[in-house]
Amino acid sequence: MSAESVKPVSRQERKQRTRQALLDAALAQLADRPFAVLSLREVTKQADIVPTAFYRHFTSMDELGLVLLAEAMDVLRRMLDAARESGTNLDDVAHTVVTTLHEFTRRHEAHFRFLSRERHGGTGAVPQAARTELRLFAGELAIDLARFDCLRAWRNEDLRMLADLIVTMLLATALELIETVPHNPESDERVLATAEKRLKLIALGAAHWR
């Protein structure tokens, strides 16, 4: 291919690539620490840009963190969308949810690690937003749970309690998958089998709740 035929990269494309490089660098740095201790200099150094250039893309580190949080919540919601297609048979739903969780966790490990850590991360803007977003997500899940025959008569607050329990279990399973060493089909299968049993136990308890 000749040099003349190579399409030049636009300014907007370069800006988007740099923005994504900053997000990727932040996620990489967050593999072993909470967002609160992450510095702008560390992020820009890994992204290979000067620190002052950061502000062309984000007004603050908190804004960068909130964008990462939005990405993580988008992953969760796409996972929920996939699970919705499995109908209302509890065994089928439990299997689909766990299988989908495995697929999304392996594809988005850094986002799940970030979300799991930040929900317990203290009083900063990002941890507070993480808890708020997870409450909203649990509310969406509660609406879905009301589709099941055994849950139709439940009060909204009880559905929310059940949804919170399920979300906590799913995030714990995602973190267990990430932290299990080595990553291999056998270890993954053990984690997933336990997760499916937990979901079925939750469902069984819910079916007999009074």
Contacts in CASP RR format, 6 or more apart in sequence:
PFRMAT RR
TARGET T0000
AUTHOR 0000-0000-0000
METHOD contacts of the structure
MODEL  1
MSAESVKPVSRQERKQRTRQALLDAALAQLADRPFAVLSLREVTKQADIV
PTAFYRHFTSMDELGLVLLAEAMDVLRRMLDAARESGTNLDDVAHTVVTT
LHEFTRRHEAHFRFLSRERHGGTGAVPQAARTELRLFAGELAIDLARFDC
LRAWRNEDLRMLADLIVTMLLATALELIETVPHNPESDERVLATAEKRLK
LIALGAAHWR
9 17 0 8 1.000
15 56 0 8 1.000
15 57 0 8 1.000
18 47 0 8 1.000
18 49 0 8 1.000
18 53 0 8 1.000
18 56 0 8 1.000
18 57 0 8 1.000
19 57 0 8 1.000
19 58 0 8 1.000
21 47 0 8 1.000
21 48 0 8 1.000
21 49 0 8 1.000
22 43 0 8 1.000
22 44 0 8 1.000
22 47 0 8 1.000
22 49 0 8 1.000
22 54 0 8 1.000
22 57 0 8 1.000
22 58 0 8 1.000
22 64 0 8 1.000
23 64 0 8 1.000
23 67 0 8 1.000
23 68 0 8 1.000
23 71 0 8 1.000
24 47 0 8 1.000
25 43 0 8 1.000
25 44 0 8 1.000
25 46 0 8 1.000
25 47 0 8 1.000
26 38 0 8 1.000
26 43 0 8 1.000
26 64 0 8 1.000
26 65 0 8 1.000
26 68 0 8 1.000
27 68 0 8 1.000
27 110 0 8 1.000
27 111 0 8 1.000
27 114 0 8 1.000
28 46 0 8 1.000
28 110 0 8 1.000
29 38 0 8 1.000
29 42 0 8 1.000
29 43 0 8 1.000
29 46 0 8 1.000
30 38 0 8 1.000
30 68 0 8 1.000
30 110 0 8 1.000
30 113 0 8 1.000
30 114 0 8 1.000
30 117 0 8 1.000
31 110 0 8 1.000
31 113 0 8 1.000
34 117 0 8 1.000
34 118 0 8 1.000
34 121 0 8 1.000
35 61 0 8 1.000
35 65 0 8 1.000
35 68 0 8 1.000
35 114 0 8 1.000
35 117 0 8 1.000
35 118 0 8 1.000
35 121 0 8 1.000
35 126 0 8 1.000
35 127 0 8 1.000
36 121 0 8 1.000
36 122 0 8 1.000
36 124 0 8 1.000
36 126 0 8 1.000
36 127 0 8 1.000
38 61 0 8 1.000
39 61 0 8 1.000
40 51 0 8 1.000
40 54 0 8 1.000
40 61 0 8 1.000
41 51 0 8 1.000
43 54 0 8 1.000
43 61 0 8 1.000
43 64 0 8 1.000
44 50 0 8 1.000
44 51 0 8 1.000
44 53 0 8 1.000
44 54 0 8 1.000
58 64 0 8 1.000
58 67 0 8 1.000
62 124 0 8 1.000
62 125 0 8 1.000
62 126 0 8 1.000
65 126 0 8 1.000
66 125 0 8 1.000
66 126 0 8 1.000
66 129 0 8 1.000
68 111 0 8 1.000
68 114 0 8 1.000
68 126 0 8 1.000
69 114 0 8 1.000
69 115 0 8 1.000
69 118 0 8 1.000
69 126 0 8 1.000
69 129 0 8 1.000
69 130 0 8 1.000
69 133 0 8 1.000
71 111 0 8 1.000
72 108 0 8 1.000
72 111 0 8 1.000
72 112 0 8 1.000
72 114 0 8 1.000
72 115 0 8 1.000
73 115 0 8 1.000
73 133 0 8 1.000
73 137 0 8 1.000
75 104 0 8 1.000
75 108 0 8 1.000
75 111 0 8 1.000
75 112 0 8 1.000
76 115 0 8 1.000
76 137 0 8 1.000
77 137 0 8 1.000
77 140 0 8 1.000
78 104 0 8 1.000
79 100 0 8 1.000
79 101 0 8 1.000
79 104 0 8 1.000
80 137 0 8 1.000
80 140 0 8 1.000
80 141 0 8 1.000
80 144 0 8 1.000
82 96 0 8 1.000
82 100 0 8 1.000
83 93 0 8 1.000
83 96 0 8 1.000
83 97 0 8 1.000
83 100 0 8 1.000
84 144 0 8 1.000
85 96 0 8 1.000
86 92 0 8 1.000
86 93 0 8 1.000
86 95 0 8 1.000
86 96 0 8 1.000
86 97 0 8 1.000
87 93 0 8 1.000
88 147 0 8 1.000
88 148 0 8 1.000
88 149 0 8 1.000
90 148 0 8 1.000
90 200 0 8 1.000
90 203 0 8 1.000
90 207 0 8 1.000
91 200 0 8 1.000
94 196 0 8 1.000
94 199 0 8 1.000
94 200 0 8 1.000
94 203 0 8 1.000
95 196 0 8 1.000
97 170 0 8 1.000
97 199 0 8 1.000
98 173 0 8 1.000
98 192 0 8 1.000
98 195 0 8 1.000
98 196 0 8 1.000
98 199 0 8 1.000
99 192 0 8 1.000
101 170 0 8 1.000
101 173 0 8 1.000
101 174 0 8 1.000
101 195 0 8 1.000
102 177 0 8 1.000
102 188 0 8 1.000
102 192 0 8 1.000
104 112 0 8 1.000
105 112 0 8 1.000
105 173 0 8 1.000
105 174 0 8 1.000
105 177 0 8 1.000
105 178 0 8 1.000
106 177 0 8 1.000
109 178 0 8 1.000
112 171 0 8 1.000
112 174 0 8 1.000
112 175 0 8 1.000
112 178 0 8 1.000
113 175 0 8 1.000
113 178 0 8 1.000
115 130 0 8 1.000
115 134 0 8 1.000
115 171 0 8 1.000
116 171 0 8 1.000
116 172 0 8 1.000
116 174 0 8 1.000
116 175 0 8 1.000
118 126 0 8 1.000
118 127 0 8 1.000
118 130 0 8 1.000
119 127 0 8 1.000
119 130 0 8 1.000
119 131 0 8 1.000
119 134 0 8 1.000
119 171 0 8 1.000
120 127 0 8 1.000
121 127 0 8 1.000
121 130 0 8 1.000
122 128 0 8 1.000
134 167 0 8 1.000
135 164 0 8 1.000
137 167 0 8 1.000
138 160 0 8 1.000
138 163 0 8 1.000
138 164 0 8 1.000
138 166 0 8 1.000
138 167 0 8 1.000
139 160 0 8 1.000
139 163 0 8 1.000
141 163 0 8 1.000
141 166 0 8 1.000
141 167 0 8 1.000
142 156 0 8 1.000
142 159 0 8 1.000
142 160 0 8 1.000
142 162 0 8 1.000
142 163 0 8 1.000
143 159 0 8 1.000
145 151 0 8 1.000
145 154 0 8 1.000
145 159 0 8 1.000
145 162 0 8 1.000
145 163 0 8 1.000
146 152 0 8 1.000
146 154 0 8 1.000
146 159 0 8 1.000
150 206 0 8 1.000
150 207 0 8 1.000
151 159 0 8 1.000
151 162 0 8 1.000
151 206 0 8 1.000
154 162 0 8 1.000
154 209 0 8 1.000
158 209 0 8 1.000
162 202 0 8 1.000
162 206 0 8 1.000
165 202 0 8 1.000
166 199 0 8 1.000
166 202 0 8 1.000
169 195 0 8 1.000
169 198 0 8 1.000
169 199 0 8 1.000
169 202 0 8 1.000
170 195 0 8 1.000
173 191 0 8 1.000
173 192 0 8 1.000
173 194 0 8 1.000
173 195 0 8 1.000
173 198 0 8 1.000
176 191 0 8 1.000
177 188 0 8 1.000
177 191 0 8 1.000
177 192 0 8 1.000
180 187 0 8 1.000
180 188 0 8 1.000
180 191 0 8 1.000
END
